[in-house]
C-alpha cells in the first residue's frame, strides 16, 4: 500500500436543481484544474427561497486530493 499526503480545499457549488447537482458541479469544475481528487465532505448546505419554494441550493464541500 502506498502512502499518500493529502491536501484539502473548500469549494461551494450551486444549483437550481438539487443538492446533488450542486455537489457534482463543484467537483466537476474543480477537477478541471486540480488533479487526483479523492474524497469530499459536505460541511454546509444552504438554500434560497422564492415564493415559498426552494429556488437555489448552495453546498460547501471540503475536497481532498493527493499531492504528486
mmCIF file of the N, C-alpha and C atoms, coordinates in Angstrom:
data_MODEL
# 
_entry.id   MODEL 
# 
loop_
_atom_site.group_PDB 
_atom_site.id 
_atom_site.type_symbol 
_atom_site.label_atom_id 
_atom_site.label_alt_id 
_atom_site.label_comp_id 
_atom_site.label_asym_id 
_atom_site.label_entity_id 
_atom_site.label_seq_id 
_atom_site.pdbx_PDB_ins_code 
_atom_site.Cartn_x 
_atom_site.Cartn_y 
_atom_site.Cartn_z 
_atom_site.occupancy 
_atom_site.B_iso_or_equiv 
_atom_site.pdbx_formal_charge 
_atom_site.auth_seq_id 
_atom_site.auth_comp_id 
_atom_site.auth_asym_id 
_atom_site.auth_atom_id 
_atom_site.pdbx_PDB_model_num 
ATOM 1   N N  . UNK A 1 1  ? 0.841   -1.186 0.000   1.00 0.00 ? 1  UNK A N  1 
ATOM 2   C CA . UNK A 1 1  ? 0.000   0.000  0.000   1.00 0.00 ? 1  UNK A CA 1 
ATOM 3   C C  . UNK A 1 1  ? 0.878   1.237  0.000   1.00 0.00 ? 1  UNK A C  1 
ATOM 4   N N  . UNK A 1 2  ? 0.583   2.160  -0.888  1.00 0.00 ? 2  UNK A N  1 
ATOM 5   C CA . UNK A 1 2  ? 1.384   3.381  -0.945  1.00 0.00 ? 2  UNK A CA 1 
ATOM 6   C C  . UNK A 1 2  ? 0.906   4.376  0.116   1.00 0.00 ? 2  UNK A C  1 
ATOM 7   N N  . UNK A 1 3  ? 1.794   5.243  0.497   1.00 0.00 ? 3  UNK A N  1 
ATOM 8   C CA . UNK A 1 3  ? 1.481   6.270  1.487   1.00 0.00 ? 3  UNK A CA 1 
ATOM 9   C C  . UNK A 1 3  ? 1.228   7.570  0.744   1.00 0.00 ? 3  UNK A C  1 
ATOM 10  N N  . UNK A 1 4  ? 0.129   8.213  1.060   1.00 0.00 ? 4  UNK A N  1 
ATOM 11  C CA . UNK A 1 4  ? -0.234  9.448  0.391   1.00 0.00 ? 4  UNK A CA 1 
ATOM 12  C C  . UNK A 1 4  ? -0.206  10.611 1.364   1.00 0.00 ? 4  UNK A C  1 
ATOM 13  N N  . UNK A 1 5  ? 0.042   11.774 0.815   1.00 0.00 ? 5  UNK A N  1 
ATOM 14  C CA . UNK A 1 5  ? -0.135  13.023 1.547   1.00 0.00 ? 5  UNK A CA 1 
ATOM 15  C C  . UNK A 1 5  ? -1.286  13.735 0.866   1.00 0.00 ? 5  UNK A C  1 
ATOM 16  N N  . UNK A 1 6  ? -2.256  14.148 1.653   1.00 0.00 ? 6  UNK A N  1 
ATOM 17  C CA . UNK A 1 6  ? -3.443  14.805 1.117   1.00 0.00 ? 6  UNK A CA 1 
ATOM 18  C C  . UNK A 1 6  ? -3.434  16.289 1.446   1.00 0.00 ? 6  UNK A C  1 
ATOM 19  N N  . UNK A 1 7  ? -3.973  17.045 0.549   1.00 0.00 ? 7  UNK A N  1 
ATOM 20  C CA . UNK A 1 7  ? -4.243  18.460 0.766   1.00 0.00 ? 7  UNK A CA 1 
ATOM 21  C C  . UNK A 1 7  ? -5.739  18.615 0.564   1.00 0.00 ? 7  UNK A C  1 
ATOM 22  N N  . UNK A 1 8  ? -6.350  19.544 1.278   1.00 0.00 ? 8  UNK A N  1 
ATOM 23  C CA . UNK A 1 8  ? -7.771  19.751 1.040   1.00 0.00 ? 8  UNK A CA 1 
ATOM 24  C C  . UNK A 1 8  ? -8.073  21.223 0.830   1.00 0.00 ? 8  UNK A C  1 
ATOM 25  N N  . UNK A 1 9  ? -9.123  21.441 0.049   1.00 0.00 ? 9  UNK A N  1 
ATOM 26  C CA . UNK A 1 9  ? -9.587  22.777 -0.287  1.00 0.00 ? 9  UNK A CA 1 
ATOM 27  C C  . UNK A 1 9  ? -11.084 22.843 -0.008  1.00 0.00 ? 9  UNK A C  1 
ATOM 28  N N  . UNK A 1 10 ? -11.591 24.037 0.063   1.00 0.00 ? 10 UNK A N  1 
ATOM 29  C CA . UNK A 1 10 ? -13.017 24.222 0.277   1.00 0.00 ? 10 UNK A CA 1 
ATOM 30  C C  . UNK A 1 10 ? -13.640 24.798 -0.989  1.00 0.00 ? 10 UNK A C  1 
ATOM 31  N N  . UNK A 1 11 ? -14.753 24.223 -1.393  1.00 0.00 ? 11 UNK A N  1 
ATOM 32  C CA . UNK A 1 11 ? -15.471 24.646 -2.598  1.00 0.00 ? 11 UNK A CA 1 
ATOM 33  C C  . UNK A 1 11 ? -16.934 24.857 -2.252  1.00 0.00 ? 11 UNK A C  1 
ATOM 34  N N  . UNK A 1 12 ? -17.604 25.740 -2.988  1.00 0.00 ? 12 UNK A N  1 
ATOM 35  C CA . UNK A 1 12 ? -19.048 25.883 -2.867  1.00 0.00 ? 12 UNK A CA 1 
ATOM 36  C C  . UNK A 1 12 ? -19.649 25.752 -4.252  1.00 0.00 ? 12 UNK A C  1 
ATOM 37  N N  . UNK A 1 13 ? -20.497 24.734 -4.420  1.00 0.00 ? 13 UNK A N  1 
ATOM 38  C CA . UNK A 1 13 ? -21.207 24.524 -5.681  1.00 0.00 ? 13 UNK A CA 1 
ATOM 39  C C  . UNK A 1 13 ? -22.625 25.025 -5.543  1.00 0.00 ? 13 UNK A C  1 
ATOM 40  N N  . UNK A 1 14 ? -23.218 25.431 -6.650  1.00 0.00 ? 14 UNK A N  1 
ATOM 41  C CA . UNK A 1 14 ? -24.596 25.912 -6.609  1.00 0.00 ? 14 UNK A CA 1 
ATOM 42  C C  . UNK A 1 14 ? -25.407 25.274 -7.728  1.00 0.00 ? 14 UNK A C  1 
ATOM 43  N N  . UNK A 1 15 ? -26.716 25.181 -7.492  1.00 0.00 ? 15 UNK A N  1 
ATOM 44  C CA . UNK A 1 15 ? -27.610 24.578 -8.473  1.00 0.00 ? 15 UNK A CA 1 
ATOM 45  C C  . UNK A 1 15 ? -29.042 25.020 -8.199  1.00 0.00 ? 15 UNK A C  1 
ATOM 46  N N  . UNK A 1 16 ? -29.810 25.172 -9.248  1.00 0.00 ? 16 UNK A N  1 
ATOM 47  C CA . UNK A 1 16 ? -31.243 25.421 -9.112  1.00 0.00 ? 16 UNK A CA 1 
ATOM 48  C C  . UNK A 1 16 ? -32.005 24.109 -9.029  1.00 0.00 ? 16 UNK A C  1 
ATOM 49  N N  . UNK A 1 17 ? -31.314 22.983 -9.283  1.00 0.00 ? 17 UNK A N  1 
ATOM 50  C CA . UNK A 1 17 ? -31.958 21.673 -9.373  1.00 0.00 ? 17 UNK A CA 1 
ATOM 51  C C  . UNK A 1 17 ? -31.963 20.903 -8.057  1.00 0.00 ? 17 UNK A C  1 
ATOM 52  N N  . UNK A 1 18 ? -30.757 20.669 -7.465  1.00 0.00 ? 18 UNK A N  1 
ATOM 53  C CA . UNK A 1 18 ? -30.688 19.798 -6.286  1.00 0.00 ? 18 UNK A CA 1 
ATOM 54  C C  . UNK A 1 18 ? -29.352 19.968 -5.561  1.00 0.00 ? 18 UNK A C  1 
ATOM 55  N N  . UNK A 1 19 ? -29.313 19.415 -4.355  1.00 0.00 ? 19 UNK A N  1 
ATOM 56  C CA . UNK A 1 19 ? -28.072 19.383 -3.581  1.00 0.00 ? 19 UNK A CA 1 
ATOM 57  C C  . UNK A 1 19 ? -27.033 18.550 -4.318  1.00 0.00 ? 19 UNK A C  1 
ATOM 58  N N  . UNK A 1 20 ? -27.452 17.398 -4.827  1.00 0.00 ? 20 UNK A N  1 
ATOM 59  C CA . UNK A 1 20 ? -26.530 16.507 -5.536  1.00 0.00 ? 20 UNK A CA 1 
ATOM 60  C C  . UNK A 1 20 ? -25.930 17.192 -6.764  1.00 0.00 ? 20 UNK A C  1 
ATOM 61  N N  . UNK A 1 21 ? -26.740 17.949 -7.480  1.00 0.00 ? 21 UNK A N  1 
ATOM 62  C CA . UNK A 1 21 ? -26.242 18.664 -8.656  1.00 0.00 ? 21 UNK A CA 1 
ATOM 63  C C  . UNK A 1 21 ? -25.232 19.733 -8.254  1.00 0.00 ? 21 UNK A C  1 
ATOM 64  N N  . UNK A 1 22 ? -25.484 20.412 -7.149  1.00 0.00 ? 22 UNK A N  1 
ATOM 65  C CA . UNK A 1 22 ? -24.537 21.424 -6.661  1.00 0.00 ? 22 UNK A CA 1 
ATOM 66  C C  . UNK A 1 22 ? -23.197 20.785 -6.310  1.00 0.00 ? 22 UNK A C  1 
ATOM 67  N N  . UNK A 1 23 ? -23.236 19.604 -5.679  1.00 0.00 ? 23 UNK A N  1 
ATOM 68  C CA . UNK A 1 23 ? -22.006 18.879 -5.340  1.00 0.00 ? 23 UNK A CA 1 
ATOM 69  C C  . UNK A 1 23 ? -21.269 18.482 -6.616  1.00 0.00 ? 23 UNK A C  1 
ATOM 70  N N  . UNK A 1 24 ? -21.993 17.903 -7.561  1.00 0.00 ? 24 UNK A N  1 
ATOM 71  C CA . UNK A 1 24 ? -21.366 17.445 -8.800  1.00 0.00 ? 24 UNK A CA 1 
ATOM 72  C C  . UNK A 1 24 ? -20.752 18.599 -9.578  1.00 0.00 ? 24 UNK A C  1 
ATOM 73  N N  . UNK A 1 25 ? -21.446 19.737 -9.617  1.00 0.00 ? 25 UNK A N  1 
ATOM 74  C CA . UNK A 1 25 ? -20.906 20.909 -10.320 1.00 0.00 ? 25 UNK A CA 1 
ATOM 75  C C  . UNK A 1 25 ? -19.592 21.377 -9.698  1.00 0.00 ? 25 UNK A C  1 
ATOM 76  N N  . UNK A 1 26 ? -19.532 21.410 -8.371  1.00 0.00 ? 26 UNK A N  1 
ATOM 77  C CA . UNK A 1 26 ? -18.304 21.844 -7.694  1.00 0.00 ? 26 UNK A CA 1 
ATOM 78  C C  . UNK A 1 26 ? -17.157 20.883 -7.978  1.00 0.00 ? 26 UNK A C  1 
ATOM 79  N N  . UNK A 1 27 ? -17.414 19.590 -7.868  1.00 0.00 ? 27 UNK A N  1 
ATOM 80  C CA . UNK A 1 27 ? -16.365 18.593 -8.100  1.00 0.00 ? 27 UNK A CA 1 
ATOM 81  C C  . UNK A 1 27 ? -15.937 18.581 -9.561  1.00 0.00 ? 27 UNK A C  1 
ATOM 82  N N  . UNK A 1 28 ? -16.888 18.654 -10.466 1.00 0.00 ? 28 UNK A N  1 
ATOM 83  C CA . UNK A 1 28 ? -16.576 18.643 -11.890 1.00 0.00 ? 28 UNK A CA 1 
ATOM 84  C C  . UNK A 1 28 ? -15.706 19.840 -12.278 1.00 0.00 ? 28 UNK A C  1 
ATOM 85  N N  . UNK A 1 29 ? -16.081 21.004 -11.788 1.00 0.00 ? 29 UNK A N  1 
ATOM 86  C CA . UNK A 1 29 ? -15.308 22.218 -12.114 1.00 0.00 ? 29 UNK A CA 1 
ATOM 87  C C  . UNK A 1 29 ? -13.910 22.158 -11.507 1.00 0.00 ? 29 UNK A C  1 
ATOM 88  N N  . UNK A 1 30 ? -13.816 21.716 -10.257 1.00 0.00 ? 30 UNK A N  1 
ATOM 89  C CA . UNK A 1 30 ? -12.508 21.620 -9.595  1.00 0.00 ? 30 UNK A CA 1 
ATOM 90  C C  . UNK A 1 30 ? -11.606 20.633 -10.313 1.00 0.00 ? 30 UNK A C  1 
ATOM 91  N N  . UNK A 1 31 ? -12.167 19.540 -10.833 1.00 0.00 ? 31 UNK A N  1 
ATOM 92  C CA . UNK A 1 31 ? -11.350 18.515 -11.492 1.00 0.00 ? 31 UNK A CA 1 
ATOM 93  C C  . UNK A 1 31 ? -10.718 19.023 -12.790 1.00 0.00 ? 31 UNK A C  1 
ATOM 94  N N  . UNK A 1 32 ? -11.197 20.148 -13.313 1.00 0.00 ? 32 UNK A N  1 
ATOM 95  C CA . UNK A 1 32 ? -10.573 20.743 -14.500 1.00 0.00 ? 32 UNK A CA 1 
ATOM 96  C C  . UNK A 1 32 ? -9.224  21.362 -14.172 1.00 0.00 ? 32 UNK A C  1 
ATOM 97  N N  . UNK A 1 33 ? -9.013  21.730 -12.908 1.00 0.00 ? 33 UNK A N  1 
ATOM 98  C CA . UNK A 1 33 ? -7.785  22.418 -12.505 1.00 0.00 ? 33 UNK A CA 1 
ATOM 99  C C  . UNK A 1 33 ? -6.984  21.697 -11.434 1.00 0.00 ? 33 UNK A C  1 
ATOM 100 N N  . UNK A 1 34 ? -7.641  20.868 -10.645 1.00 0.00 ? 34 UNK A N  1 
ATOM 101 C CA . UNK A 1 34 ? -6.974  20.150 -9.556  1.00 0.00 ? 34 UNK A CA 1 
ATOM 102 C C  . UNK A 1 34 ? -6.993  18.669 -9.894  1.00 0.00 ? 34 UNK A C  1 
ATOM 103 N N  . UNK A 1 35 ? -5.833  18.042 -9.858  1.00 0.00 ? 35 UNK A N  1 
ATOM 104 C CA . UNK A 1 35 ? -5.727  16.633 -10.213 1.00 0.00 ? 35 UNK A CA 1 
ATOM 105 C C  . UNK A 1 35 ? -5.738  15.760 -8.957  1.00 0.00 ? 35 UNK A C  1 
ATOM 106 N N  . UNK A 1 36 ? -6.043  14.500 -9.136  1.00 0.00 ? 36 UNK A N  1 
ATOM 107 C CA . UNK A 1 36 ? -6.004  13.498 -8.067  1.00 0.00 ? 36 UNK A CA 1 
ATOM 108 C C  . UNK A 1 36 ? -7.035  13.742 -6.968  1.00 0.00 ? 36 UNK A C  1 
ATOM 109 N N  . UNK A 1 37 ? -8.221  14.263 -7.325  1.00 0.00 ? 37 UNK A N  1 
ATOM 110 C CA . UNK A 1 37 ? -9.282  14.405 -6.327  1.00 0.00 ? 37 UNK A CA 1 
ATOM 111 C C  . UNK A 1 37 ? -9.633  13.024 -5.797  1.00 0.00 ? 37 UNK A C  1 
ATOM 112 N N  . UNK A 1 38 ? -9.799  12.890 -4.467  1.00 0.00 ? 38 UNK A N  1 
ATOM 113 C CA . UNK A 1 38 ? -10.014 11.581 -3.865  1.00 0.00 ? 38 UNK A CA 1 
ATOM 114 C C  . UNK A 1 38 ? -11.274 11.485 -3.011  1.00 0.00 ? 38 UNK A C  1 
ATOM 115 N N  . UNK A 1 39 ? -11.643 12.539 -2.292  1.00 0.00 ? 39 UNK A N  1 
ATOM 116 C CA . UNK A 1 39 ? -12.777 12.448 -1.384  1.00 0.00 ? 39 UNK A CA 1 
ATOM 117 C C  . UNK A 1 39 ? -13.396 13.826 -1.201  1.00 0.00 ? 39 UNK A C  1 
ATOM 118 N N  . UNK A 1 40 ? -14.626 13.817 -0.693  1.00 0.00 ? 40 UNK A N  1 
ATOM 119 C CA . UNK A 1 40 ? -15.256 15.078 -0.322  1.00 0.00 ? 40 UNK A CA 1 
ATOM 120 C C  . UNK A 1 40 ? -16.104 14.890 0.928   1.00 0.00 ? 40 UNK A C  1 
ATOM 121 N N  . UNK A 1 41 ? -16.327 15.996 1.611   1.00 0.00 ? 41 UNK A N  1 
ATOM 122 C CA . UNK A 1 41 ? -17.162 16.014 2.807   1.00 0.00 ? 41 UNK A CA 1 
ATOM 123 C C  . UNK A 1 41 ? -18.047 17.250 2.709   1.00 0.00 ? 41 UNK A C  1 
ATOM 124 N N  . UNK A 1 42 ? -19.348 17.081 2.848   1.00 0.00 ? 42 UNK A N  1 
ATOM 125 C CA . UNK A 1 42 ? -20.263 18.215 2.847   1.00 0.00 ? 42 UNK A CA 1 
ATOM 126 C C  . UNK A 1 42 ? -20.167 18.882 4.214   1.00 0.00 ? 42 UNK A C  1 
ATOM 127 N N  . UNK A 1 43 ? -19.840 20.176 4.222   1.00 0.00 ? 43 UNK A N  1 
ATOM 128 C CA . UNK A 1 43 ? -19.697 20.870 5.501   1.00 0.00 ? 43 UNK A CA 1 
ATOM 129 C C  . UNK A 1 43 ? -20.775 21.930 5.722   1.00 0.00 ? 43 UNK A C  1 
ATOM 130 N N  . UNK A 1 44 ? -21.509 22.296 4.661   1.00 0.00 ? 44 UNK A N  1 
ATOM 131 C CA . UNK A 1 44 ? -22.579 23.280 4.827   1.00 0.00 ? 44 UNK A CA 1 
ATOM 132 C C  . UNK A 1 44 ? -23.550 23.183 3.651   1.00 0.00 ? 44 UNK A C  1 
ATOM 133 N N  . UNK A 1 45 ? -24.813 23.333 3.934   1.00 0.00 ? 45 UNK A N  1 
ATOM 134 C CA . UNK A 1 45 ? -25.844 23.344 2.897   1.00 0.00 ? 45 UNK A CA 1 
ATOM 135 C C  . UNK A 1 45 ? -26.748 24.535 3.156   1.00 0.00 ? 45 UNK A C  1 
ATOM 136 N N  . UNK A 1 46 ? -26.963 25.317 2.114   1.00 0.00 ? 46 UNK A N  1 
ATOM 137 C CA . UNK A 1 46 ? -27.820 26.494 2.213   1.00 0.00 ? 46 UNK A CA 1 
ATOM 138 C C  . UNK A 1 46 ? -28.764 26.520 1.027   1.00 0.00 ? 46 UNK A C  1 
ATOM 139 N N  . UNK A 1 47 ? -29.813 27.298 1.144   1.00 0.00 ? 47 UNK A N  1 
ATOM 140 C CA . UNK A 1 47 ? -30.732 27.460 0.031   1.00 0.00 ? 47 UNK A CA 1 
ATOM 141 C C  . UNK A 1 47 ? -31.337 28.846 0.005   1.00 0.00 ? 47 UNK A C  1 
ATOM 142 N N  . UNK A 1 48 ? -31.855 29.185 -1.138  1.00 0.00 ? 48 UNK A N  1 
ATOM 143 C CA . UNK A 1 48 ? -32.521 30.472 -1.351  1.00 0.00 ? 48 UNK A CA 1 
ATOM 144 C C  . UNK A 1 48 ? -33.998 30.184 -1.597  1.00 0.00 ? 48 UNK A C  1 
ATOM 145 N N  . UNK A 1 49 ? -34.867 30.916 -0.940  1.00 0.00 ? 49 UNK A N  1 
ATOM 146 C CA . UNK A 1 49 ? -36.298 30.691 -1.042  1.00 0.00 ? 49 UNK A CA 1 
ATOM 147 C C  . UNK A 1 49 ? -36.962 31.827 -1.807  1.00 0.00 ? 49 UNK A C  1 
ATOM 148 N N  . UNK A 1 50 ? -37.800 31.459 -2.770  1.00 0.00 ? 50 UNK A N  1 
ATOM 149 C CA . UNK A 1 50 ? -38.615 32.427 -3.505  1.00 0.00 ? 50 UNK A CA 1 
ATOM 150 C C  . UNK A 1 50 ? -40.045 31.906 -3.571  1.00 0.00 ? 50 UNK A C  1 
ATOM 151 N N  . UNK A 1 51 ? -40.986 32.731 -3.204  1.00 0.00 ? 51 UNK A N  1 
ATOM 152 C CA . UNK A 1 51 ? -42.407 32.377 -3.265  1.00 0.00 ? 51 UNK A CA 1 
ATOM 153 C C  . UNK A 1 51 ? -42.717 31.059 -2.552  1.00 0.00 ? 51 UNK A C  1 
ATOM 154 N N  . UNK A 1 52 ? -42.084 30.859 -1.402  1.00 0.00 ? 52 UNK A N  1 
ATOM 155 C CA . UNK A 1 52 ? -42.359 29.679 -0.605  1.00 0.00 ? 52 UNK A CA 1 
ATOM 156 C C  . UNK A 1 52 ? -41.757 28.383 -1.118  1.00 0.00 ? 52 UNK A C  1 
ATOM 157 N N  . UNK A 1 53 ? -40.834 28.481 -2.074  1.00 0.00 ? 53 UNK A N  1 
ATOM 158 C CA . UNK A 1 53 ? -40.197 27.277 -2.647  1.00 0.00 ? 53 UNK A CA 1 
ATOM 159 C C  . UNK A 1 53 ? -38.685 27.462 -2.678  1.00 0.00 ? 53 UNK A C  1 
ATOM 160 N N  . UNK A 1 54 ? -37.981 26.341 -2.660  1.00 0.00 ? 54 UNK A N  1 
ATOM 161 C CA . UNK A 1 54 ? -36.519 26.387 -2.792  1.00 0.00 ? 54 UNK A CA 1 
ATOM 162 C C  . UNK A 1 54 ? -36.196 26.777 -4.234  1.00 0.00 ? 54 UNK A C  1 
ATOM 163 N N  . UNK A 1 55 ? -35.479 27.873 -4.391  1.00 0.00 ? 55 UNK A N  1 
ATOM 164 C CA . UNK A 1 55 ? -35.136 28.363 -5.727  1.00 0.00 ? 55 UNK A CA 1 
ATOM 165 C C  . UNK A 1 55 ? -33.694 28.051 -6.103  1.00 0.00 ? 55 UNK A C  1 
ATOM 166 N N  . UNK A 1 56 ? -32.842 27.837 -5.109  1.00 0.00 ? 56 UNK A N  1 
ATOM 167 C CA . UNK A 1 56 ? -31.419 27.692 -5.390  1.00 0.00 ? 56 UNK A CA 1 
ATOM 168 C C  . UNK A 1 56 ? -30.745 26.985 -4.216  1.00 0.00 ? 56 UNK A C  1 
ATOM 169 N N  . UNK A 1 57 ? -29.842 26.059 -4.503  1.00 0.00 ? 57 UNK A N  1 
ATOM 170 C CA . UNK A 1 57 ? -29.055 25.351 -3.492  1.00 0.00 ? 57 UNK A CA 1 
ATOM 171 C C  . UNK A 1 57 ? -27.609 25.794 -3.550  1.00 0.00 ? 57 UNK A C  1 
ATOM 172 N N  . UNK A 1 58 ? -26.958 25.895 -2.389  1.00 0.00 ? 58 UNK A N  1 
ATOM 173 C CA . UNK A 1 58 ? -25.515 26.098 -2.295  1.00 0.00 ? 58 UNK A CA 1 
ATOM 174 C C  . UNK A 1 58 ? -24.976 25.053 -1.320  1.00 0.00 ? 58 UNK A C  1 
ATOM 175 N N  . UNK A 1 59 ? -23.960 24.324 -1.743  1.00 0.00 ? 59 UNK A N  1 
ATOM 176 C CA . UNK A 1 59 ? -23.370 23.288 -0.895  1.00 0.00 ? 59 UNK A CA 1 
ATOM 177 C C  . UNK A 1 59 ? -21.865 23.538 -0.808  1.00 0.00 ? 59 UNK A C  1 
ATOM 178 N N  . UNK A 1 60 ? -21.372 23.663 0.410   1.00 0.00 ? 60 UNK A N  1 
ATOM 179 C CA . UNK A 1 60 ? -19.937 23.853 0.620   1.00 0.00 ? 60 UNK A CA 1 
ATOM 180 C C  . UNK A 1 60 ? -19.319 22.509 0.968   1.00 0.00 ? 60 UNK A C  1 
ATOM 181 N N  . UNK A 1 61 ? -18.218 22.207 0.290   1.00 0.00 ? 61 UNK A N  1 
ATOM 182 C CA . UNK A 1 61 ? -17.532 20.918 0.420   1.00 0.00 ? 61 UNK A CA 1 
ATOM 183 C C  . UNK A 1 61 ? -16.093 21.121 0.854   1.00 0.00 ? 61 UNK A C  1 
ATOM 184 N N  . UNK A 1 62 ? -15.588 20.166 1.593   1.00 0.00 ? 62 UNK A N  1 
ATOM 185 C CA . UNK A 1 62 ? -14.147 20.042 1.798   1.00 0.00 ? 62 UNK A CA 1 
ATOM 186 C C  . UNK A 1 62 ? -13.746 18.917 0.854   1.00 0.00 ? 62 UNK A C  1 
ATOM 187 N N  . UNK A 1 63 ? -12.808 19.182 -0.049  1.00 0.00 ? 63 UNK A N  1 
ATOM 188 C CA . UNK A 1 63 ? -12.390 18.214 -1.067  1.00 0.00 ? 63 UNK A CA 1 
ATOM 189 C C  . UNK A 1 63 ? -10.909 17.905 -0.861  1.00 0.00 ? 63 UNK A C  1 
ATOM 190 N N  . UNK A 1 64 ? -10.594 16.609 -0.802  1.00 0.00 ? 64 UNK A N  1 
ATOM 191 C CA . UNK A 1 64 ? -9.211  16.196 -0.613  1.00 0.00 ? 64 UNK A CA 1 
ATOM 192 C C  . UNK A 1 64 ? -8.617  15.629 -1.885  1.00 0.00 ? 64 UNK A C  1 
ATOM 193 N N  . UNK A 1 65 ? -7.339  15.909 -2.074  1.00 0.00 ? 65 UNK A N  1 
ATOM 194 C CA . UNK A 1 65 ? -6.611  15.361 -3.229  1.00 0.00 ? 65 UNK A CA 1 
ATOM 195 C C  . UNK A 1 65 ? -5.204  14.993 -2.808  1.00 0.00 ? 65 UNK A C  1 
ATOM 196 N N  . UNK A 1 66 ? -4.632  14.050 -3.534  1.00 0.00 ? 66 UNK A N  1 
ATOM 197 C CA . UNK A 1 66 ? -3.266  13.617 -3.227  1.00 0.00 ? 66 UNK A CA 1 
ATOM 198 C C  . UNK A 1 66 ? -2.261  14.528 -3.929  1.00 0.00 ? 66 UNK A C  1 
ATOM 199 N N  . UNK A 1 67 ? -1.164  14.760 -3.257  1.00 0.00 ? 67 UNK A N  1 
ATOM 200 C CA . UNK A 1 67 ? -0.087  15.554 -3.848  1.00 0.00 ? 67 UNK A CA 1 
ATOM 201 C C  . UNK A 1 67 ? 0.785   14.644 -4.720  1.00 0.00 ? 67 UNK A C  1 
ATOM 202 N N  . UNK A 1 68 ? 1.276   15.185 -5.829  1.00 0.00 ? 68 UNK A N  1 
ATOM 203 C CA . UNK A 1 68 ? 2.149   14.420 -6.730  1.00 0.00 ? 68 UNK A CA 1 
ATOM 204 C C  . UNK A 1 68 ? 3.474   14.133 -6.059  1.00 0.00 ? 68 UNK A C  1 
# 
